[in-house]
Amino acid sequence: MSFLKSLLGMMMNGHGSYRGGGHHGGGYGPYSGNPPTGGAPSGPTCPNCGATNSVGTRFCGQCGTSLVLAKCATCKAELGVGVKFCAQCGNPRV
């Protein structure tokens, strides 16, 4: 049990809050107060669950819904993500 207390003591600053990587504010943990900079730009939003995905992602990282635009089998019009019917000819998405 003393090992666990020692381990927890190293993670805590003694006042019940996590320091996030050191006394001088290092680290990018969720409690450090320092968000990482230069993150990936926002990509497409999933039409099924609303999650924001990375640029170039083909499937939603949360629910697996396809994020790739398709073409209508009949008229070759571009179908938006999550669309069930073609807006040009009305045929169902295959």
Secondary structure by P-SEA (a helix, b strand, c coil): caaaaaaaaaaccccccccccccccccccccccccccccccccccccccccccccccccccccccccbbbbbcccccccccccccccccccccc
